Amino acid sequence: EGMEFQAFPYEPYSIQLDFMKFLYQSLDRGGISMLESPTGTGKTLSIICSSLQWLVDRKNLLDSECNKMEELGDGADVDNDEPDWMRSFVPNKEVNPPERDNRKGISKNRVHLHGKRRKREKEELMRDLFNPVEADEAAGNNKFLLQEYDSGREDGVLKRTNSEVHVLSSEDEEEANELGQEEEVTGVKIYFCSRTHSQLSQFISELRKTKFASELKAVSLGSRKNLCINREVQKLGNSTRINERCLELQKKRKDGTSKMKKLGAERRSRCKNASSGCPMLRRNKIEEFKNVVLQQEPLDIEDLVRVGLNLGSCPYYGSRKVMPRADIVVLPYQSLLSKSSRESLGLSLKNNVVLIDEAHNLADTLTSMYDAKITLHQLTHLRFLLDGYFKRFCNLLGSGNRRYIQILMVLTRAFSRVLCDDIKVVNHVNVLSNTEDSGGAFDSSMSINEFLFALNIDNINLVKLFQYIKESNIIYKVSGYGDKISLFEKGAKVTDGETISVESAVSGFRALADILLSLTNNDSDGKVIISRQRQTCNGGGYIKYVMLTGEGIFSQVVDQAHAVILAGGTLQPIEETKERLFPLLPQDQLRFFSCGHIIPSENILPVAVKHGPSGQLLDFSFKSRCSPTMIEELGLLLSNLVTVVPEGVVVFFSSFDYEGRVYDSWKASGILSRIMKKKRVFREPRKNTEVEAVLREYKGTIHALSINDPTACNGAILLAVVGGKISEGINFADGTGRCIVMVGLPYPNPSDIELIERVKHIEGFGTITPHKNARSSVNDESLDMDVETGFHILRQCKGRGKDYYENLCMKAVNQSIGRAIRHVNDYAAILLVDARYAPESNQRNFAHSTDKLPQWIKSHLVTRTKNYGEVHRLLHQFFKFHKNKEVTSKEFSDKS
């Protein structure tokens, strides 16, 4: 009860103290807990100070218990009240040097690693799937010939000569040692996850403010794309190509080392130069990187890259080398939530703590990680490569290879045909027949079994086929041969540097393997989406597997970890998260904490704006938002706002397309020029790489105003998009966000077939035959069939599916409007521009409740205003009050 958190660098507010106490107790108790704290309340710092205080206390207690056991002797009967997970935990103790060299110990370790490899056999099929192998040195086409494959064995193991048998050799141990995976992971750890690298960097920045920065060891894990310092690899740009090239260089290095051992001294130098691999992976440099990082305070991704550049050592593998010694591991969602990624990184969740921040979209993020997609263009390319390879090598291949290659040819042909409409799929599997008015285009869905039966491929053992792709090295044999033929036909010379088309083919094979693996899931876990574009056979359609449930995936994390904490600014409604991630968890075992905001009530003015300046009822529903009347009324509203709101205004639209339409209309009508007389106008770019520059200029404009720059205009207005980068992770503190305008209710597009499938799954619907003549509630003759079908399904939802669709909208609203208030002295107005935000609204295509707004906004929301004039008056009074307050504060400060 008398818990203190001395590491907190400031005097904590009462809500921060309550938050930290609840989190500490949750970690003590174990299991699943959810903590909700509005953005701007010091949530990250509160998480750090409470969770790391618990970690320090737990380590001290474990050490104390261990010392007590040693004093009493191994055979003593100790009355221990500690939970099983503590009693079974092995503290991180230094091993004496003689024990390290014990041959028996090494043998045991080797057996342990071998057993672990066998245990992970299925997961390894998903990890590092396409490690390229150096081509055989034999001349001509023989280097593209596959080794004989034993198709009769269930495990599909290659027949190799004795020299080729892959065992856990000392050389493998050296490789594992170099890449930082051989050290035993000991000691209690906290895994902190968030969505983006910028959010993880913020965590490291806050951690440095506390005493734990020097008391505990932390490491940040990131992707190769973010951590690679090999310029030749960096130039590839694409994440997939970077990963493949990195793995290829590792293999070159390892194979080069093996060849050097076999060659005479006079040939070793030449072999080393030819197959040296990545120069950043030298063992002594990786070790040096580890030691440097462990000696410093916590480093973020950018810091790790700088250390790597200074030392000439790989930050990606260097950080993995640090991980076993770290108390806190900071990493993106995907690295922890994917079992294959956890295995690859060597992460052990057993008896440790998983802390997931920004958990409001966890369920959707989790399921989307397991989606798989292959395009018609990729399928066409693969068919061409497989056909060419099979014709050339058919008589030279063993029966196992011939059989599996023929199966791959059958599958790629069947997948292509369904996209080109050569396969007629019956309506009971929910595939829309192509019609003349649809121009040969449709989006459709079916279950895994329906898909397999429709394509007549239900008799194929996909597990064995997937394993063949992984084990046989067919990917690089087929791709390499296809690349050689392509270059030969063009009259080009084949060189080692020609990898572009190979990489393209490898990506296609990866997509095919992902789809095949997805088709081995339970029938009820997901849906197969078939998207056909117009003139598909000449363009791009695709087949995509969409995972619909994250329960089984998340249970793997929950079952292993001592405690799982879900934290966020807005987690309501918690029932949805519980139903989608841990539905079998008894209600009394889920602990939930929510706190208010630290700001005083007079610092926020949320208003539901029902009418525009001309008296028009504001309706930005799907049917009305593009009408000239609504677009003009919104422009007039903003023209008035810029005269009363100081500094910065951020306006959120439902999509980039809608923002573009509104902007063009304002530009043509002259409304834009009226707005620009008062404030500069900025627009969120579609490319994430360009967002930073726009934000810098936008904030620079506000800053110039705050320092009384005579050349500054009266602030700026930023047109942003819900779901874009600005709405998710950008803070608009102080003058950069004096007013947030939310235009309409940003419901997701009902024509998105993946969304509709998720809604149907959550609602509990089976297959619904699309209603071709159904008229949605929007009653717009211009809507296409997909939109009408979506509305038709949504109207039938009465329970969880309907709630899910509404929650998607309100979560997006909450994330966007939460960008403004960032600290206790900050203030802002929040305008919800749509009549549907007012409780008396009769514009309810789908039931909407302001109860889904955060409590700290909902409790102050002004919902009843007679006209826009009343809204304008409230804004004028609000900003006048704060201007006078700032003047008084400045005068008092000057006198002091």
N, C-alpha and C positions, 0 to 999 in steps of 0.2 A: 504493500500500500504506500509506503514511504519512498517510492522509487525516485531516484534522481538521475538526471542525464546531464552530467557535468560537461560532456563533450560538445553540447549544443553551444555554438559560439556567441549566441545572443540570449537575452532574457526571453524564454519561450512564452508565447501566449497560452492561455488556458486550453484552447482547442488543440494546440500543438502538443501540449503536455498530455492531454487525454489520448491523442493519437499515438504518441510514443508508448504510453503505458499499455494501451490495447495491443499494439504490435508486439511488445515484449512478452506479454502474457500469452499471446497467440503462438509465439515461437516456443515458449515453455510447454504449452499444451500440445502442440503438434496438430496435424490435420490441415484442413482448408479454412482459410479466413479471407474476408474481403474488406478492404479499407477504402473509403471514399473521402477525399479531401479536395476542395475546389482548387483549381490552378491559382497560383499567387499566394497560397497559404504556407509556403515553405515545406511542401510535402516531401520533396526529395531529401532535404536536410533532416527532416523528422524520421524518415525511413532509415537513413544512415546512422543517426545517433542512437536510435532504439535497437535496431537489428545488430549493429556492431557491438553495442554494449552487452547485448545478450550473448554474442559470440565470445567476447572476452570473458564474461562471467562463466560461460559454459566450459571454455578451455581451462580456466582456473579450477573449476570444480572437478573436471576430469583428471587434471594433474594431481589434485588433492586426493581424489579417490585412488589413483594409481599409487601414489606415495604411501597411502594408508595400507594398501594391499601388500606392498613390499615390506612394510614394517611388521605386519602380522604374519607374513610368510605365505607361500603358495597354498598351503593346505588349510589355512585358517578359514573358519566359517564366519563370514561377515554379514551382518544384517544390513542389507542394502535397500534403501527405499527408491533408488533411482530407477527410471523406466528401462525396459529391455534394450532400447536402442542405445542408451548411454553405457550400460554395462557391457554390451557387446562391442563397443567402439574401441579401436586401437589408437592410442595417442601417437602423435608424430614424434618419435624418438630417434636420435642419431644412432646409426648402427656402427659398431666398432669396426675399424679397418680390417682386422683379421677375418671377421665374419663375412665381409664382402667378398673375399677371395675364396671362401669355402666352396669346394667343387660340388659338394652335395647340395649346397644352397643354390648354386647356379643350375644344377640339374633340375631341382624342384621348380625353379623359376621358369626353366625352359618347358617343363611339362605343363606348368600353369598357363603359359602363353599359348602352347599348342592346344590345350583344352579350351581356352577362351576363343581361339580361332574357330574351332569346330562348333562351339556353342553359337557363335555369331554367323554361322555359314549363310543363313538365309538373309540376314541384314547386309552381309557383305555383297550380296547380289545387287544391292541398291547403291553401294558406296564405291567411289572410284571405279565406276563400271567400265570405263574405256581406257584403262591404263595402256598407252601405246607401247608396243614392243619393238625394239630395233629390228629392222629387216635383216634377214639372213644375208651373209656376205656372198652367197652364191650368185653368179651372174645370171642375167636373163630373167624370165618369168618365174623361175623356180622359187624365188623369194616370196612370191604371192601364193604359193601352194600351202594349203592348210595341213596341219598334222592330222593323223588319223584320229577319229573321234568314236568312242565306244558308246553308241546310241542305245545299247541294250541295258546298260546299267542305270538304275534309277537316279543315281547322283550325277550321272553324265560326266564322268571323269575322263580326261584325255589319256590316251595311251602314249606314254613317253618312254624314251630310252632311259637307262639308269642315270645318265649324266643330266637328263632333263627333269628328273623327278623333283618336285618342289617340296622341300622339307624345311623345318625351322632350323636353319643353320646358324653358325656363329656370325656369318655375314649378314643374315637377316637381323640378328640382334644388334649388330653394329649400326645397321640402317635405322632401326627403331630408336637406338640410342641417340643417333645424330638428329633425328627429327623430333626428339623430345617426348616419346611415348613410352619409354621403358621404365621410367621411375614410378614406383608405387604411389598412388594418390592416398595420402593419409591426412588426418586432422579434419575437424569439422569445417565445412566450407559453406559460404553463401554465394549462390549464383544469382546475379542481378541481371534481368533481361528487360529490354525495351525494344521499340520498333525500329528506330533509326540510329545511325551512328552519332548524329548530333545530340540526341537525347542521352546516349551513353556517355558522350563527352561532358555533358552537363553534370551527370552523376559523378564523374571523376573530379570535375571542378569543385563541386560541393564537398566531396570527400576530403579534398586538400585543405578545407577550412577547419577541419576537426583534428583532434589529437590522434585519431586512428590512422591518419595518413603516415605517421611515423611508427606506430605501434604494430600495424598489421600490413601484410603484403597483398597487393592487388595487381591484377593483370587484365588487360583488355584483349579480347579475341575478336577478330574481324575476318572479312573475306579476303581472298587473294587479290581481288580487284582493288581493295582499299589499302592493302599492306605490301603488295609486290613492289620491289625497287629495281627489278631488272628491266632496264629501259626497252630492250628488244621485246620483252613479253608485254610490258605496259602498252606498247604501241598497238597491240591487237585490239584494245578497247573493250570488246565484248567479254562479259564475265565467263561465259562458257569456253571461249577460245583461250582465255587466260588460264583457266583451270586445266584444260587439256594440254596446253604447252608446258605448264609447270610440271605436270605429271610426266610428260614426255622427257623433259630435261632431267628429272630425277632418275628415270629409267636409263637414260643415256649414261649418266654418271655411274650408276650401279653396274651396268653392263660393261662400261669402259674399265672399271676397276677389276671386274672378273677377267676380262680379256688380257689385261696387263699382267695378271698373275700367270697366265698361260704362255705369254709371249717371251721371247728372249729380250735381254736388256737393250739391244740395239733397236728394237721395234717399239719399245714401251713409250718412248717420248711421242712418236707419231700417233700412236693409238690414243694417248692421253689427250693430245690436242684435238683429235677428231671426235672424241666422245667424252669430253670433260663435263658436260652438263652445265647446270647453273653455277656460276662462280660464287653465288651468295650462300651456297649450302655447305661450305667447308665446315667440318666438324668443330675445329678449334674456334671458328668465328661464331658459330651458334652458341657454344659454351660461353664465350666472352659476352655475347649479347645477353644471355641469361643472367650472368653475374652483374652486369651493369644495371639491368632493369631491377634486379632484386635489391640493389644498394640504393635506389632512388625512391622518392615518394611516388604515389600512383601516377601512371602515364596513360594518356588517352591515345587513340589511334594515330593522330598526327605526331605525337611525341615519339611513339614507337618507330614510325617511319624515319624520323630524324635520327634516332639512335642507330637504326639499321644502316642509313646512308653514311653516317660517320664511321661505322665499324666495317662496312661492306658485308653486312650479315643480313640474312633474310628475316624480316620482322614477323612474317606469317608463321614460319616454323619456330622462330626464336621465342615468340610469345607462347606457343604451345609447350615449349621446353620449360618455361617459367611456371606454367599452370599447376603442376603437381605441388609446388612449394607455396602457392598463393592461398590466402585466407578468403579473399573475395575475387570471384571471377565475373567479369563484366562482359556480356555478349548479347548479340541480337537474338530476337525470338527464335528465328529459324534454326539456329545452331543448337538450341536446347530442346525445342519441341520435336524435332525430327530425330527419331531413334538412330537412323543411319549416321546422321551428323554427330550425335553424341558418341557413338561408337568410334567414328573416325577421329574425333578429337580426344578420345579417352576420358570423357566426362563420366564420373560416377555420381549418381544422385542418391545412392543408398545412404540413409541417415543424415543427409545434408539438407540445406534449406534452399528452396526456389522462390525467388521474389520477382514477380512479373509486374512491371509498371506499365501505365497506359494500357490497361487490360480491358478497356471498354469494347474493343473489337476482337477480343481473343478468339472467340468461337469461329468467326469468319476467317480470321488469319490462319488458324489451325487447319481448317478444312481446305483452304485455298492452296496450302503448301503441298497437298497431295493431289492436286489437279494434274492432268496430263493432256497434251495436245499434239496432234500431228496434222500438217496441212497437205492439201492435194499436191502442191508443188514438191514437197518433200517426198511424198509417196511416189510421184512420177519419177523423180530422180533415183530413188532407191530401186524401183522396178528396172530401170535402165541399167543400173550398176549390177544388180543381181543376175539379170538375164545375160549380160555380157560376160560376167565372170563364170557363170555356169556353163555357157557354151564353150568357153575356152578350156576349162579345167575339168569338165564332167568326167572324162575317161581317166583322169589322174586322181580323182578323189575317192576316198573310201566310202562305204555304204552309209555310214553315220553322217558324214558331212553332206553327201548327196541328198539324203532324206531331209535333213533340217533346212538346207538351202531351198529345196523344193517347197517345203512348208512355208518358208518366208516369202517365196514368190507367190504362193497361193494367197497368203494373207494380204500382202501389199496390193495384189490385183483385186481382191474382194473389197478392201477398204477404198480403193480408187473407184471401183464400179459404183459403190453406194453413193459416192459424191457426184458421180457423173450420171446418176439415175439409170444405170443399166440394171440395177436391182430394184424391183418394185417391192416396197415394204408395205404390209397391210396396215390399215388404220388402227387396229386394236393395239398396236405398239406405239401409238401416238406420234406417227410420222405423217406430216401433211403431204399429200400428193402434190406434185408440181402441176400447176395449172397455167393456162395461157396468160391470165391476168397477173400472175405472180412473176412472170418472166423467167421461170425455171429456178426461182429462189425459194428457200424455206429454211427455217430453223426448227428442229424437231428433237425429241428425246425418247429414250427407251431404257429399260433396265439392262444390266449386263447380260442376263440370260436371253432376253428378247433379242439383243443385238447379235449374240453368238448364233442363235437359231436362225435369225433372219438372213445372216450371211453364210449359213451352212458351214460354220467352222467350230461348232460345239464339240466336235470329236477330237480337237487338237489339245494336247497336253501343254498348256501355256507355261506352266512352271518349268518343265523340262526345256522348253524352247527358250525361255528367258535365260536359264542357266547355260544353255549352249552358247547364246550370244556372249555371255560373260566369259565363259571358259575357253572358247575356241579361237578367240582373236580374229573372228571373221570380219569384224568391223574394219580393221586396218588393212587386212588382206584385200577385201573387196574394194575399199575406198582407194587404196594405193594403186591397184591394178586399173581401176577406172580413171584415175588421174593420169596414169601413164598413157593410156590409150587416147584420152582427150588431148593431151599435149602432143602426142605423136601425129594425130590427125590434123592438128593445127600447124605442124611442121616445127614445133618448138622443141628445144632441148630439155630433157628431164634433169632437174637438179634437186639437191637436197632441200633447197630453200622453197621449192614449190609446194606450199601447204594449204593454199586458200581453198581449192575445191575439195581437198581431203577433209579439211575442217568442216566444210559445208556438209559433206556426206556424213561425217561423224555426228554432227548435230542432228541430221535426219535419222540416223540409226538410234541415237539416244532418245529421240522423240518416240520412235517406234517401240523401243524397249520399255519406255515409261508407260505407253499405252498398254502393252502386253501385260506388264506388271499390274496395272490398274484393273485389268479384266480378271485378275485372280482374286479380287476382293469379294466379300460377301455381296450377294445380289442386292440386298437392301441398303448397302452402305452408300451407294451413289448412283448416278445416271450417266448414260452416254449421250452426248449432244452431237447431232449432225447438223452442220451449218453449210448450206449450199448457197453460193453466190450466183448471180446471173452469169450465164455463159461460163459455168464453173469449169468445164473441161479446158478452157483457155485461161482461167483465172484462178482465184483462191477460194476454196472451201476448206473445211477442216472437220476433223473428228476430235472431240474433247471429252475426257472423263472428268466429271465433277463430283468430288466427295461431298456428301451431304451431312455426315455426322462426325463429330470430333470426340465423341464419348470414349471410344476404345483407345484412341491415340493419347488423349489426355490422362486416361487412367494409368498408363504406363509411368507417367511422371508422378502422379499422386501415390501410387502404390510403393514407389521406391523412396521418395523423399520423406524426411521427418516432418517437414511442414511446407505447405505451398501457400504463398500469400499473393493475392490479386489486389493490386492497388491502382487507383485512377482518380481523375477529377470527377467523373460522373460514371457510376456503375449501375445506377438504377435503370430499369427494374432488375433486381438481382434474380428474380424468378426465371427470367429468360436464360441468363447465364447458367444457372443451376440446371435447368432442364436440358440444355444443349451440351453441357460438359460433364456434369456428375449427377444425373437424374436419380440414381439409386442411393445417394447420400441422404440419410435422415435429416430432416429440417433442423433438429436440435444439435446436429454436429457441424452445421455451417455457421460460423460466427461472422457477423456483419457490423461494421462501424461506419458511421457517417457524421461528419461535423459541418458546421456552418462556415461562413467566411469570416476572415479577420477584419474586414473593412466595416466602418460604421454605416448605418443605414442611409445616411444622407449622401454617401459617396456613390450611390448607384441609382439610376433612373431607368427602369425597364418599362416600356410602354407598348401596348398592342395598338397599332395604328390601323384603324378600320376604314377611314375615309381619306381621300387625297385632297389637295388644295382646292380643286374644282368641285368638291362634294361627291365625287365618284366613289362608289363602294369598291374597295380594293380587293380584287379577286385574281390571284396568280396561280389558279389551278391549271391543270393541263389544257383545258379547253379555252381558257381566256387569256393566259399570260402573254400570248403573242399578238393579241389584238392591238391595233394602233392606239385605241383609247387607253388601255392599261399601260402601254409603254410610255405614252405621252404623260399620263398622270404620275407615273414614277419619276419621270424627268422633272416635272414641275415640283414634286416633293423634294427632290435633291437640290433643285435650284433655290428652294426656300431654306433647306437645312444649312447650306454652305454660308448663309448670311448670319446664322445664329450660333453654329457650332464652331468653336475655336480649333485651331491646329489641324489634327488629322481625323479623317472619316474613312472607315473601311466598309465597303458594301459587298455583301455576299450574294451571288447568284447561284441558281441550281445547277448550271452547267456552262461549259465554255461556249457551246453553240448558242445558248440563250443570251449570255453576256455579249457575244458578238453581234447578235441580232439587235439587241437594245442599243448598243454603242453606235452601230451604223445608222439606226433610226434617229437617234439624238443628233448625230452629226449632220444628217440631211435636213432635219427640222430646225436646226439652230439652237436647240436646247443645250448641246454640249458647249457651244461657245459662251452661253450665259453662265454655265457652271465654271468654266475656265477663267472667267473674269474675276472670280473670287478665290478659286483654288486650282492648283495644278492637278491634272488628272493622270493617274498611272493605271496600267492594266497588268494583271497577272499573266505572264507568258505561259504557253502550253508546255514548253520545255523546262524541266526542273533545273537544268544547268544555267538558265537565264534568270531564274527567280532572284538569286542573290544580288545581281546588279540592279534590278528594279527596286528591290527593298532598300538597298543602300542609297539610291537616289531619292526614294520616297522619304526615308528617315532623315536624309541630309536636308531636304526641304523643310521638314518640321524643325530640325535643329537650328537652321538659319533663322527661323522665326523666333525661336526661344532666346537667341542671343542678340535679338534686335538688329539683325542684319538689314540695312536700309534697302537692299536689293531683293529681299524676300517678299514673296506674295503672302496671301492670308492663309497659308497652310496648304494641305494637299488632300486629295481623295483617291483611294485605291480601290479599283474594281477587282474583286477576287471571286473565286469559285469554291463552292462547298465540295469538300473531298479533295481539293488541290493541296499543294504543299503549304500554302499560306494558312489554310484553315486548320491544319493538323499540328504543326510544330513551331509556328512563329509567334513570338510574344509582341504585343503592341502596348507596351507600358507607357504611362504618362501621356504626353502630347501626341504620340503616334497612333493612339486609339481612343480619342475622346468620345467618339460615337461609333457604334457598330450597328449597321443596318442589315437585317436579314430579310431578303426579298422572297416572300412566299414560304411555303412549306416544301422543302426539297425532297419530296418523295422520289424513290428510285424509279427509273423508267420501266413501266410494266411490260414493255416489249422485250426485256432481257430474259431470255428463256432460262438462263442459269438461276436468276433471282426467283422466277416463278417456280422452278423445280424445288428450290429451298423452301419456299413458302408452302408448297404442297406437302413436302416431307414433314415440315414442322406441324402443319395443321393435321396431318395424318391422312391426307387424301391419297387414293390410289391413282390410277391413270384416268385422266379426264380428256375426253375427246374434244378438241377445240371446236368452239361454237362459231362456225363461219359467218352466220348472219346475226350473231349477238351484237347488240348495240350497247356499248359501255355507257356508264353514267355521264360521260362527258358529251355524248351525243354529237360527235363531230364527224361529219361525213368524210373528212380528209384523212382520218386515221387509217393506218394500214391494218391488215388482219392480225399481225402480231400484237399490236397494242390492244385491239379489241379482245383478243383471246386472253391477254393478261388481265384486263379489267374484268372479263367474264369470270375468271378463276378467283380473282381477289374478292369479288362481290359475294362469292360463295363461302368465303372464309368467315367464321364466326368466333373462332377461339385463338389458339396460339399463333397460327399463321398470320391472322390479321394483326395481332399484337406485334409480331416480328416485323411486319412491313412498316407499321407505324413507328416502332422503336428505331428502325434504321433511319427514318426521317428525323426523329427527335434527337438521336445521338449525334447526328450531323449538325443539327442546330446548336446543341449544347457545346460541342467542340468548337464551333465557329465563334459563338458569342463569348465563350470563355477565354478568348485571346486577349481581352481588354484589361481586366483588373489584375494587376501583377504584384501589388504590395499594399500595405495597410493605408498608405496615404494617397493611393491612386483613386481616380474617379472617372466615371464614364456613363454615357447614356446608351441604352440598348433599345433599338426600335425593331419590333417584330411587325413587318409591313404586310399584313393580310387580314382580311375580316375574319378568317377562320381562327385566328389567335384569340378572338374575343369569345367568351363563353356563350353569348346569346346568338352567335352566328348560326345561320341556317344553311350555310354552304358546306355540307358535310358529306362528301362522296365517301369518305372513310372517317369513322369516328375519331375525333382528335381531342385530347385533354391536355391542358397546361400543367396537369399534375406531373407530367414527364419532364418538365423543366427542372433544373436544379433548385433545391429548396431556397437557397440564398437569393435566387432571382424571383422565383414564384411568390415568395412571401412579400415582395415589394412591387409586383407587377400591377401596373395601371391598365385595367382592361376596358373600362367604360369611359370613352371620350365622345362628346357630341359631334365634333368635327375636327378637321385638321388644325383649325385656329387654336383650339384648346391644347393640342399637342405642342404647337409652336410656343404657346405661352408657358407651358411646363418646362420646355427646353430653355427658354430665355431665363426663367427664374433659377433653374438649376445651375447654369453656367455663370450667371451673375453672382450667385451665392459663393461659388468656388473662386471666382475672380477676386471678390472682396476679401475672402478668407486668405488667399495667397498674398494680396497686398498688405493686409494686416500682419501676417506672419513675417513678411519681408521687412516691414517697418520695425517690428519688434526685434528682429534679428539685427538690424542696423543700429538700433539704440543700444543693444547689448554689446 
